[in-house]
Amino acid sequence: MSKTNVGAGSPNAQFVQAAGLFAQSMQRNSTLNRMVGTMPKTEAEVNEVIRKQTSTDMPIVRTVNLERGDGDEVEFHFVQPAGAYPIMGSRMAEGKGTGINLDKARVRVNQARFPIDLGDTMTDLRSPVEFRKLGRPIAQSFMDSYQDQSTLVHLAGARGFHNNIEWRVPTADHPDFEAIMINDVKAPTKNRHYIADGSAIKPFALTGADVDLATTDVLDMDVVDSIRNMMFSIPLPPPVIKLPDDDAADDNPIRVLLCSPAQFFSFSQDPAFRQFQAAALTRARDAKNHPLFRGSMTGWWNGVLIMQMPKPIRFYAGQVIKYAASNTSETESDALVPTSFAGTHAVDRALLLGGQALAQAFGRSKHGGMPFFWKEKDFDHGDKMELLIGAIQGMAKIRWLVDQGSGAKQFTDHGVIAIDTAVPITSAM
């Protein structure tokens, strides 16, 4: 028998379990989890990001601030964009320095828990399996799905209406939706919301009360080209994604286009799709085969890495799409999916992601001091058992009121652009 052990009731046991759970959740190989940068390691990196948070060169900026005091908010720091011209020749430069505007973003955290019923004494006698062993992976899958789906909904600025048993985030009309999302789900800002328009894209627009989309306005190669051209024509597009040790980060920068499965299928029908997949593998080698490129559902075209998102953000005929009618207000208005889409088509939302699109914060639980925790509890005099997985976290889309260069400030989703297109559907779900 080992002389060194951690007893079942020891506080250290809970800490070890929580640390392992946190690592497992953070390192899972999911599409959205691969969009988080690494934590700063050197003093220079720490000074660059101000606090203990992951790299701002990735779409999801994550902080694990376990040393803060009581409270349910975590503060992120970002550097606002600034404009400047050089001082030429012998002209006086002293006193004309460009100011650095350090902006703050606050993200509220809350506790989310998934309990699993492990049955009772008779369950163990009658069942050929051990429910206690089954319970942990089931609970873990619930929490992982909740994390990924919450991320997707915040980035998209909408939950949509696609719904089945796999969703851990309910539709917005559910009484617990706001509590489950923790922070407000904000519709795309006016300057970050586009729709397909034949072979191109254009700013979100209406025909009467309906969104100005036809069933033929699908995602294809021409639309992706138009997305690329749009990034070069608008002020302050989402920052490029910079992967660690990427040899081509400056010469061949990356942005990610997350597509719904239906949008990705539409794009994949292009005769050159296999070439796009091969191009993604080639670009991955420059980035030391970063996990972002992993999987067969990726393609590389003209600086855009096209990927399939895990769930569609979908709107069916007659349903509401929230949008911002003004650049200077966060007030949201309603547009409707055309009734002509009924039974055959819907509207899906693609997401063009750059750096600093979403902030995710983790708080400290009292169960071992880590953000994630396990608990097991028996009741009814030890006859019944329940297992629980919990997390204290929250996330929010990063939005600033930004000077676009004209002197007028606009609300701007910093690292994400929403692009709505038509998709064919095979069922109402």
C-alpha distance (Angstrom), angle and dihedral (degrees) to the residues before:
residue distance angle dihedral
M1 . . .
S2 3.80 . .
K3 3.80 116.0 .
T4 3.80 89.9 -149.2
N5 3.78 116.4 64.5
V6 3.75 143.4 138.4
G7 3.78 111.5 -124.2
A8 3.78 121.1 -129.9
G9 3.80 91.6 -114.8
S10 3.81 96.6 42.3
P11 3.82 118.5 120.2
N12 3.79 86.7 -134.7
A13 3.79 90.4 62.6
Q14 3.78 90.7 59.7
F15 3.79 91.0 48.7
V16 3.79 93.4 51.8
Q17 3.78 92.2 48.1
A18 3.78 92.1 48.7
A19 3.81 92.9 48.9
G20 3.78 91.1 50.8
L21 3.78 92.2 48.3
F22 3.78 91.8 49.6
A23 3.81 91.0 51.8
Q24 3.77 92.4 47.2
S25 3.78 93.7 50.9
M26 3.79 94.7 44.6
Q27 3.81 94.6 47.4
R28 3.80 97.9 46.0
N29 3.78 114.0 129.6
S30 3.80 100.2 -119.7
T31 3.79 127.0 138.7
L32 3.80 94.4 -112.2
N33 3.79 96.0 39.8
R34 3.82 89.7 58.4
M35 3.81 88.4 63.9
V36 3.81 94.6 70.9
G37 3.77 121.3 98.2
T38 3.79 127.7 -135.0
M39 3.79 124.0 -88.4
P40 3.82 115.1 -100.1
K41 3.81 113.6 -95.1
T42 3.80 108.5 176.7
E43 3.78 128.8 58.8
A44 3.79 90.1 -112.0
E45 3.79 91.7 54.0
V46 3.78 91.6 48.3
N47 3.80 91.0 51.6
E48 3.80 89.8 47.7
V49 3.80 95.0 57.4
I50 3.82 94.6 33.4
R51 3.82 95.6 -141.3
K52 3.77 138.4 34.8
Q53 3.80 97.2 -71.5
T54 3.79 136.3 124.6
S55 3.79 123.9 -95.0
T56 3.81 116.8 -61.2
D57 3.83 88.6 -143.9
M58 3.82 90.9 79.7
P59 3.84 129.0 72.9
I60 3.81 94.6 -114.0
V61 3.80 118.2 51.4
R62 3.80 110.8 -163.1
T63 3.78 130.3 -170.5
V64 3.78 128.7 -167.0
N65 3.77 101.2 -166.9
L66 3.78 102.6 171.8
E67 3.81 96.0 158.7
R68 3.81 99.4 63.4
G69 3.78 121.1 108.7
D70 3.75 129.4 -111.1
G71 3.80 117.9 -46.7
D72 3.78 141.2 90.7
E73 3.82 101.5 -112.0
V74 3.79 132.4 81.0
E75 3.79 121.4 -160.4
F76 3.82 123.2 -137.0
H77 3.79 125.0 -164.9
F78 3.81 126.1 -146.2
V79 3.79 134.7 170.1
Q80 3.80 113.3 -117.1
P81 3.84 116.4 -132.4
A82 3.79 114.6 -100.1
G83 3.80 135.7 -165.4
A84 3.79 125.3 -136.5
Y85 3.81 143.4 161.1
P86 3.83 125.4 -151.9
I87 3.80 122.4 -101.5
M88 3.80 103.9 -122.3
G89 3.80 132.4 -144.8
S90 3.81 117.3 -28.0
R91 3.77 96.2 -20.9
M92 3.77 115.3 132.2
A93 3.82 110.6 -90.2
E94 3.78 97.9 171.4
G95 3.78 113.4 108.0
K96 3.81 93.3 13.2
G97 3.78 97.9 95.0
T98 3.78 118.8 144.9
G99 3.77 111.4 -111.6
I100 3.79 121.5 -121.7
N101 3.78 112.9 -134.1
L102 3.78 111.6 -155.7
D103 3.78 109.5 -161.4
K104 3.78 128.7 -162.1
A105 3.77 131.8 -142.2
R106 3.78 122.1 -168.2
V107 3.77 121.7 -153.4
R108 3.77 121.6 -169.5
V109 3.78 119.1 -140.2
N110 3.77 129.2 -154.0
Q111 3.77 138.6 176.6
A112 3.82 118.5 -95.2
R113 3.80 119.7 -173.0
F114 3.79 136.1 -177.3
P115 3.84 114.6 -163.2
I116 3.82 119.5 -161.9
D117 3.80 122.5 -158.0
L118 3.82 108.2 -132.7
G119 3.80 94.9 -172.7
D120 3.79 128.5 -127.2
T121 3.79 140.7 -81.5
M122 3.79 93.6 -71.7
T123 3.81 91.0 48.3
D124 3.81 88.5 60.2
L125 3.79 91.6 48.6
R126 3.80 94.9 48.9
S127 3.80 101.0 38.9
P128 3.84 125.2 82.9
V129 3.82 89.8 -149.0
E130 3.80 134.2 60.2
F131 3.79 106.5 -115.0
R132 3.79 92.5 -161.6
K133 3.81 90.4 64.6
L134 3.80 91.8 44.8
G135 3.79 93.0 48.6
R136 3.79 98.7 66.4
P137 3.82 99.2 55.7
I138 3.80 90.3 43.5
A139 3.81 91.5 51.9
Q140 3.80 90.9 45.1
S141 3.81 91.3 52.4
F142 3.80 90.6 50.9
M143 3.81 92.0 52.7
D144 3.81 94.3 44.2
S145 3.81 91.3 50.7
Y146 3.80 91.2 47.8
Q147 3.81 90.7 52.0
D148 3.82 94.1 48.3
Q149 3.79 95.6 43.3
S150 3.81 93.3 46.9
T151 3.79 88.4 52.1
L152 3.80 91.7 50.6
V153 3.81 94.2 47.7
H154 3.81 93.6 49.4
L155 3.81 92.3 47.9
A156 3.80 91.7 47.8
G157 3.78 93.6 45.4
A158 3.80 89.3 -134.1
R159 3.79 140.7 63.3
G160 3.81 94.5 -145.7
F161 3.79 122.8 -157.5
H162 3.80 104.8 -87.5
N163 3.78 103.8 120.1
N164 3.79 138.6 173.5
I165 3.80 140.4 137.9
E166 3.83 91.7 -75.5
W167 3.80 94.5 66.7
R168 3.82 116.6 100.5
V169 3.84 91.6 -179.8
P170 3.81 113.0 67.1
T171 3.80 124.8 -141.7
A172 3.80 117.2 -83.0
D173 3.80 93.6 -100.2
H174 3.81 91.3 63.4
P175 3.84 111.9 108.4
D176 3.83 91.5 -127.0
F177 3.81 97.5 46.0
E178 3.81 96.7 102.9
A179 3.79 92.8 45.8
I180 3.81 92.4 48.2
M181 3.82 92.2 50.0
I182 3.86 90.9 46.3
N183 3.83 94.4 -164.1
D184 3.81 125.6 52.0
V185 3.80 116.5 -81.3
K186 3.81 103.1 -133.5
A187 3.79 124.7 -157.9
P188 3.83 113.9 -124.9
T189 3.78 115.9 -78.3
K190 3.80 114.9 -107.6
N191 3.81 92.8 -105.8
R192 3.81 91.9 50.2
H193 3.81 101.0 49.2
Y194 3.82 122.8 90.4
I195 3.79 138.7 162.9
A196 3.79 132.9 -153.7
D197 3.80 114.8 -98.7
G198 3.79 110.3 -171.5
S199 3.80 105.1 -70.4
A200 3.83 94.2 -8.0
I201 3.78 142.3 42.5
K202 3.79 131.0 -113.8
P203 3.81 136.9 -178.0
F204 3.80 114.5 -73.2
A205 3.80 107.9 -77.6
L206 3.79 141.0 173.7
T207 3.78 137.3 -135.4
G208 3.77 101.3 -155.4
A209 3.81 105.2 -48.6
D210 3.83 93.3 -24.6
V211 3.77 128.9 90.4
D212 3.81 107.3 -104.8
L213 3.80 97.3 -111.3
A214 3.79 131.4 125.0
T215 3.79 125.5 -159.6
T216 3.81 88.3 -106.8
D217 3.83 93.4 59.6
V218 3.81 95.3 97.9
L219 3.80 133.0 148.6
D220 3.79 111.3 -90.4
M221 3.80 139.9 142.7
D222 3.81 93.8 -77.6
V223 3.80 91.1 52.9
V224 3.82 90.8 51.1
D225 3.82 88.8 51.0
S226 3.79 88.8 51.5
I227 3.82 89.9 51.1
R228 3.79 89.1 53.6
N229 3.82 91.6 49.8
M230 3.80 91.0 47.6
M231 3.80 90.8 57.2
F232 3.80 90.0 58.1
S233 3.79 94.2 47.5
I234 3.81 104.1 47.7
P235 3.80 124.4 74.1
L236 3.79 116.9 -107.3
P237 3.81 100.6 2.1
P238 3.81 116.9 -168.4
P239 3.82 108.4 -63.7
V240 3.78 115.9 -101.0
I241 3.79 118.1 -99.1
K242 3.79 113.3 -111.3
L243 3.77 115.8 -160.9
P244 3.81 121.4 -158.1
D245 3.84 112.6 -89.8
D246 3.82 92.7 0.9
D247 3.81 106.4 162.8
A248 3.81 92.0 -162.5
A249 3.82 98.6 42.9
D250 3.81 93.4 118.7
D251 3.81 101.1 31.0
N252 3.81 97.6 42.5
P253 3.82 107.1 21.7
I254 3.79 123.0 -167.0
R255 3.76 135.3 -129.2
V256 3.80 122.8 168.7
L257 3.80 126.6 -131.9
L258 3.80 108.7 -159.1
C259 3.81 109.4 -158.9
S260 3.77 132.1 -171.9
P261 3.82 114.6 -112.9
A262 3.83 89.7 -102.9
Q263 3.81 92.6 49.2
F264 3.79 91.2 47.5
F265 3.80 90.8 50.0
S266 3.81 89.8 52.2
F267 3.79 90.9 50.8
S268 3.81 92.4 45.5
Q269 3.81 91.0 60.6
D270 3.79 89.8 75.8
P271 3.84 108.9 111.7
A272 3.81 89.7 -128.0
F273 3.81 94.5 54.5
R274 3.82 93.7 110.3
Q275 3.79 88.3 56.1
F276 3.80 89.6 53.3
Q277 3.80 89.9 53.4
A278 3.79 90.7 49.5
A279 3.80 90.0 48.5
A280 3.81 89.2 54.3
L281 3.80 90.5 54.9
T282 3.81 90.1 49.6
R283 3.80 92.3 49.8
A284 3.82 89.4 47.0
R285 3.81 90.8 61.0
D286 3.81 90.6 59.9
A287 3.82 87.7 53.2
K288 3.81 92.9 50.2
N289 3.82 89.9 -105.6
H290 3.79 93.3 -65.3
P291 3.84 112.4 -162.6
L292 3.81 89.2 -114.2
F293 3.81 87.5 79.8
R294 3.78 94.6 47.2
G295 3.80 120.9 121.3
S296 3.78 137.2 40.6
M297 3.82 94.2 -95.9
T298 3.80 94.4 80.4
G299 3.77 135.0 95.9
W300 3.80 133.6 178.5
W301 3.76 122.3 -141.8
N302 3.79 131.3 160.1
G303 3.81 96.6 -26.2
V304 3.79 95.2 -42.0
L305 3.81 123.9 109.9
I306 3.81 105.9 -151.2
M307 3.80 113.2 -151.9
Q308 3.79 136.9 170.9
M309 3.81 116.5 -115.6
P310 3.81 118.7 -138.8
K311 3.83 96.3 -118.2
P312 3.81 132.8 19.8
I313 3.79 121.7 -114.9
R314 3.81 93.4 -142.8
F315 3.80 137.8 176.7
Y316 3.80 121.8 -165.7
A317 3.81 129.7 -150.9
G318 3.81 112.6 -61.4
Q319 3.81 94.3 11.7
V320 3.79 125.3 125.0
I321 3.80 126.1 -100.6
K322 3.80 112.2 -166.5
Y323 3.82 116.4 -138.2
A324 3.80 140.1 168.4
A325 3.80 113.4 -113.9
S326 3.82 94.6 -169.2
N327 3.79 136.0 47.2
T328 3.79 91.4 -144.6
S329 3.80 99.3 50.0
E330 3.78 136.8 57.4
T331 3.81 91.3 -149.8
E332 3.80 109.5 130.4
S333 3.80 125.7 -139.9
D334 3.80 132.0 -165.6
A335 3.79 128.7 -110.9
L336 3.80 124.4 177.4
V337 3.78 130.8 -135.1
P338 3.84 105.9 -117.6
T339 3.79 113.2 -95.7
S340 3.82 87.3 -133.3
F341 3.82 87.1 74.9
A342 3.82 90.6 66.5
G343 3.79 115.1 132.5
T344 3.80 96.5 -5.3
H345 3.82 111.5 48.2
A346 3.79 142.8 26.4
V347 3.80 137.3 -178.6
D348 3.81 117.6 -103.1
R349 3.80 125.3 -170.9
A350 3.80 122.0 -131.6
L351 3.81 119.7 -164.2
L352 3.78 125.6 -142.8
L353 3.80 105.2 -155.8
G354 3.77 131.3 -163.0
G355 3.79 131.5 160.1
Q356 3.82 123.2 -45.6
A357 3.80 98.0 17.9
L358 3.80 99.5 139.6
A359 3.79 136.6 18.0
Q360 3.80 119.6 -145.7
A361 3.79 122.0 -170.9
F362 3.78 132.4 -170.1
G363 3.79 126.3 -156.1
R364 3.77 131.0 -158.0
S365 3.79 118.5 -97.8
K366 3.78 122.7 -150.2
H367 3.82 88.4 -125.8
G368 3.80 98.3 88.2
G369 3.81 96.8 -33.7
M370 3.82 95.6 -90.3
P371 3.83 129.0 115.7
F372 3.83 94.8 -116.9
F373 3.79 125.6 48.3
W374 3.80 144.6 172.8
K375 3.78 125.2 -142.8
E376 3.79 131.3 -176.8
K377 3.78 122.5 -168.7
D378 3.77 134.6 178.7
F379 3.78 123.0 -156.4
D380 3.80 141.0 171.2
H381 3.82 89.7 61.1
G382 3.81 92.7 -49.4
D383 3.82 95.9 -53.0
K384 3.82 97.0 112.0
M385 3.80 131.9 45.3
E386 3.80 134.2 -159.9
L387 3.79 128.9 -173.2
L388 3.81 124.2 -157.5
I389 3.78 135.8 -168.2
G390 3.79 118.3 -162.8
A391 3.78 140.8 179.4
I392 3.79 135.9 -173.1
Q393 3.77 107.1 -148.0
G394 3.78 145.1 116.6
M395 3.79 139.1 -171.2
A396 3.78 139.3 -162.3
K397 3.78 138.1 -178.3
I398 3.81 112.0 -102.5
R399 3.81 110.8 -114.7
W400 3.78 130.6 169.3
L401 3.78 136.5 179.9
V402 3.80 95.8 -119.5
D403 3.80 135.0 -172.5
Q404 3.80 102.5 -125.6
G405 3.80 92.3 -162.4
S406 3.80 98.9 -88.7
G407 3.77 94.5 85.5
A408 3.80 92.7 -107.5
K409 3.77 115.5 106.4
Q410 3.79 120.3 -133.9
F411 3.77 131.4 -165.5
T412 3.80 103.3 -111.2
D413 3.78 132.7 -173.2
H414 3.76 94.7 -137.8
G415 3.78 104.7 -150.0
V416 3.81 108.3 16.3
I417 3.80 137.7 64.0
A418 3.82 121.6 -167.5
I419 3.81 118.0 -140.5
D420 3.81 117.8 -172.4
T421 3.80 119.9 -158.6
A422 3.78 137.5 168.1
V423 3.81 118.3 -101.2
P424 3.81 131.2 -174.0
I425 3.80 114.1 -117.6
T426 3.76 133.2 -154.7
S427 3.81 98.5 -161.8
A428 3.79 141.5 10.1
M429 3.82 92.3 -102.8
